């Protein structure tokens, strides 16, 4: 299992198509799960989670890659 980050235009836009998608390297799973305050990867698999701007910055630091600040970003688990 791995984490996937998806980005959509902010509220108010009629365009609900995905604008950003990133499959996160599984080596970062434990760090990200802990940083976001979840108990386990399995616990995160219950849905997709909207990331706050602070969480976006934190995840960006962990993975060493910038994430688009102008989108609503969600993180979820994929098999």
Buried (B, 14 or more C-beta within 10 A) or exposed (E): EBBBBBBBBEEEEEEEEEBBEBEBEEEBBEBBBEBBEBEEBEEBBEEBBEBEEEBBBBBBEBBEEEBBEEBBBBBBBEE
